Amino acid sequence: MKVSIVDDNELMRENIAKRISATNDIQVVGVFADGQYLLDYLETCNSEDLPDVILMDIEMPTNGIYTTGIVKSKFTSIDIIMLTVFDDDNTIYEAIKAGALGYLLKEEPSETIIKAIQDIKNGGSIISPSIARKIIRFVATPEQSKKSKPAENPLTKREVEILGLISNGHTNPQIAEKLFISYETVRKHVRNIYEKLQVSNRTSAAKRAIDNRWLPE
């Protein structure tokens, strides 16, 4: 899997590259000091050389959220994970709105970042547990949901249980361990949840459940 890193801190770029290169199935194909350098590279490289995943910082001369929006509008096959120190509500919301499928804090351990890269390419959407509920609550519309009658819950008891864990930032392997079921069983449940709710990612699924008050408080 080809991964690019965008961060204006040289030591941070090198550190992240070293950390994720420790696994055999990840190849770092480019490190960039600014969003514009990444965009210039993507415009000139061959399609087979495009990264599969980009780890994107936010605060750079060419802002990472702006860069994410441009990348997703031109290169839809590339998945983006924000890797940043910012955990305020508005920044998280704007990053997700721009097309990021993951949002991790730089303090996360190497194994979490590596697992996020792997899960993103398997159809997941990764958010640090410390900010998972914050982003989902922020994008939800509680005022509307209180006024309207909740939709009928199409999910099974087990699917609600899994979606509750998703909304709190648990990854598929963590859910499997917590519920004493296999990783593949979790993936099957997650696919069923997406299909029933007609959504394509974890954040949207959790948001819909929160809007309709299907999850226990």
C-alpha positions as CSV (number, residue, x, y, z in Angstrom):
1,M,0.0,0.0,0.0
2,K,1.4,3.4,-1.0
3,V,1.3,6.2,1.5
4,S,2.3,9.8,1.3
5,I,2.9,12.2,4.2
6,V,2.2,15.9,4.2
7,D,3.6,17.9,7.2
8,D,5.6,21.1,7.4
9,N,7.6,19.9,10.4
10,E,10.6,18.0,9.0
11,L,11.3,16.0,12.1
12,M,7.6,15.0,12.3
13,R,7.6,13.9,8.7
14,E,10.7,11.8,9.2
15,N,9.3,10.3,12.4
16,I,5.9,9.4,10.9
17,A,7.6,7.9,7.8
18,K,9.9,5.8,10.0
19,R,7.0,4.6,12.2
20,I,4.7,3.5,9.4
21,S,7.5,2.0,7.3
22,A,8.0,-0.6,10.0
23,T,5.3,-2.8,8.5
24,N,5.9,-4.7,5.3
25,D,2.7,-3.8,3.5
26,I,3.1,0.0,3.6
27,Q,5.4,1.9,1.3
28,V,6.1,5.6,1.8
29,V,6.0,7.1,-1.7
30,G,6.4,10.7,-0.9
31,V,6.9,13.2,1.9
32,F,5.9,16.8,1.4
33,A,6.4,20.0,3.4
34,D,3.3,21.7,2.2
35,G,-0.1,20.9,0.6
36,Q,0.9,22.7,-2.6
37,Y,3.9,20.5,-3.0
38,L,1.7,17.5,-2.8
39,L,-0.8,18.9,-5.3
40,D,2.0,19.6,-7.7
41,Y,3.3,16.1,-7.4
42,L,-0.2,14.5,-7.9
43,E,-0.7,16.5,-11.1
44,T,2.5,15.2,-12.7
45,C,2.8,11.6,-11.5
46,N,1.5,8.6,-13.4
47,S,-1.8,7.1,-12.1
48,E,0.0,3.9,-11.0
49,D,2.3,6.0,-8.8
50,L,-0.5,7.8,-7.0
51,P,-0.6,7.1,-3.2
52,D,-3.5,5.0,-1.9
53,V,-3.6,6.9,1.4
54,I,-2.3,10.4,2.4
55,L,-1.5,11.3,6.0
56,M,-2.3,15.1,6.1
57,D,-1.4,17.7,8.6
58,I,-3.6,20.7,8.9
59,E,-1.7,23.9,9.8
60,M,0.6,24.5,6.8
61,P,1.2,27.4,4.4
62,T,-1.3,25.6,2.1
63,N,-3.8,24.5,4.6
64,G,-4.4,20.7,5.0
65,I,-8.2,21.0,4.9
66,Y,-8.1,23.0,1.7
67,T,-5.6,20.6,0.2
68,T,-7.9,17.6,1.2
69,G,-10.8,19.2,-0.7
70,I,-8.7,19.7,-3.8
71,V,-7.3,16.1,-3.7
72,K,-10.7,14.5,-3.2
73,S,-12.2,16.6,-6.1
74,K,-9.5,15.4,-8.6
75,F,-8.3,12.1,-7.3
76,T,-11.3,10.3,-5.8
77,S,-9.4,7.0,-5.3
78,I,-7.1,8.5,-2.8
79,D,-8.1,8.2,0.9
80,I,-7.0,10.9,3.4
81,I,-6.4,10.6,7.1
82,M,-5.9,13.9,9.0
83,L,-2.9,13.5,11.4
84,T,-2.8,16.6,13.5
85,V,-2.6,18.1,17.0
86,F,-6.0,20.0,16.6
87,D,-9.1,18.5,18.2
88,D,-11.5,21.4,18.3
89,D,-15.0,20.8,16.9
90,N,-14.9,23.1,13.9
91,T,-11.6,21.9,12.6
92,I,-12.7,18.3,12.9
93,Y,-16.0,19.1,11.1
94,E,-14.3,21.0,8.3
95,A,-11.8,18.2,7.7
96,I,-14.6,15.5,7.5
97,K,-16.6,17.8,5.2
98,A,-13.6,18.3,2.9
99,G,-13.5,14.5,2.4
100,A,-11.1,13.1,5.1
101,L,-12.1,9.5,6.1
102,G,-10.0,9.5,9.2
103,Y,-9.0,11.9,11.9
104,L,-6.1,11.0,14.3
105,L,-4.1,12.9,16.7
106,K,-0.3,12.8,16.3
107,E,0.1,11.4,19.8
108,E,-1.5,8.1,18.7
109,P,0.8,5.1,18.9
110,S,2.4,3.7,15.7
111,E,0.2,0.6,15.7
112,T,-3.0,2.8,15.8
113,I,-1.8,4.9,12.8
114,I,-0.8,1.8,10.8
115,K,-4.1,0.0,11.6
116,A,-6.0,3.2,10.5
117,I,-4.2,3.1,7.2
118,Q,-5.1,-0.6,6.7
119,D,-8.7,-0.1,7.8
120,I,-9.3,2.9,5.6
121,K,-8.4,0.8,2.5
122,N,-10.8,-1.9,3.8
123,G,-13.7,0.5,3.8
124,G,-13.4,1.9,7.3
125,S,-13.5,5.4,8.7
126,I,-11.1,6.0,11.6
127,I,-11.4,8.7,14.3
128,S,-9.3,8.9,17.5
129,P,-11.5,7.6,20.4
130,S,-10.8,10.8,22.3
131,I,-12.7,12.9,19.7
132,A,-15.0,10.3,18.1
133,R,-18.1,11.3,20.1
134,K,-17.3,15.0,19.7
135,I,-17.3,14.9,15.9
136,I,-20.4,12.8,15.7
137,R,-22.3,15.0,18.1
138,F,-21.1,18.1,16.3
139,V,-22.3,17.0,12.9
140,A,-25.6,15.7,14.3
141,T,-28.6,18.0,14.5
142,P,-30.1,17.5,18.0
143,E,-32.6,20.3,17.7
144,Q,-34.1,18.8,14.6
145,S,-34.0,15.2,16.0
146,K,-35.8,16.3,19.2
147,K,-38.7,17.8,17.2
148,S,-39.1,15.0,14.7
149,K,-40.3,11.5,15.4
150,P,-37.4,9.0,15.4
151,A,-37.3,6.7,12.4
152,E,-37.9,3.0,13.0
153,N,-34.7,1.3,13.9
154,P,-33.8,-1.4,11.3
155,L,-30.8,-2.7,13.2
156,T,-30.6,-5.9,15.2
157,K,-29.5,-5.7,18.9
158,R,-26.0,-6.8,18.0
159,E,-25.7,-4.2,15.2
160,V,-26.8,-1.5,17.6
161,E,-24.2,-2.7,20.1
162,I,-21.5,-2.5,17.4
163,L,-22.7,0.9,16.2
164,G,-22.5,2.2,19.7
165,L,-18.9,1.1,19.9
166,I,-18.2,2.7,16.5
167,S,-19.6,6.0,17.7
168,N,-17.1,5.9,20.6
169,G,-14.2,5.5,18.2
170,H,-13.5,1.8,18.5
171,T,-11.9,0.1,15.5
172,N,-13.1,-3.2,14.1
173,P,-10.3,-5.2,15.8
174,Q,-11.1,-3.5,19.1
175,I,-14.8,-4.3,18.7
176,A,-14.0,-7.9,17.9
177,E,-11.9,-8.2,21.1
178,K,-14.5,-6.5,23.3
179,L,-17.4,-8.6,22.1
180,F,-15.4,-11.8,21.8
181,I,-16.2,-12.3,18.1
182,S,-14.0,-12.6,15.0
183,Y,-12.8,-9.6,13.0
184,E,-14.6,-11.0,9.9
185,T,-17.8,-11.2,11.9
186,V,-17.5,-7.5,12.9
187,R,-16.8,-6.5,9.2
188,K,-19.9,-8.4,8.2
189,H,-22.0,-6.6,10.8
190,V,-20.6,-3.2,9.7
191,R,-21.4,-3.9,6.1
192,N,-25.0,-4.9,7.1
193,I,-25.3,-1.6,9.1
194,Y,-24.1,0.4,6.1
195,E,-26.6,-1.4,3.8
196,K,-29.5,-1.0,6.2
197,L,-28.8,2.7,6.9
198,Q,-27.8,3.4,3.3
199,V,-24.6,5.1,4.3
200,S,-20.9,4.6,3.2
201,N,-18.9,5.3,6.3
202,R,-18.8,4.9,10.1
203,T,-19.4,8.6,10.9
204,S,-22.5,8.8,8.8
205,A,-23.9,5.6,10.3
206,A,-23.3,6.8,13.9
207,K,-24.7,10.2,13.1
208,R,-27.9,8.7,11.8
209,A,-28.2,6.5,14.9
210,I,-27.7,9.5,17.2
211,D,-30.1,11.6,15.2
212,N,-32.8,9.0,15.7
213,R,-31.9,8.2,19.3
214,W,-31.2,4.5,18.6
215,L,-28.1,4.4,20.8
216,P,-28.3,4.2,24.6
217,E,-27.2,7.4,26.3
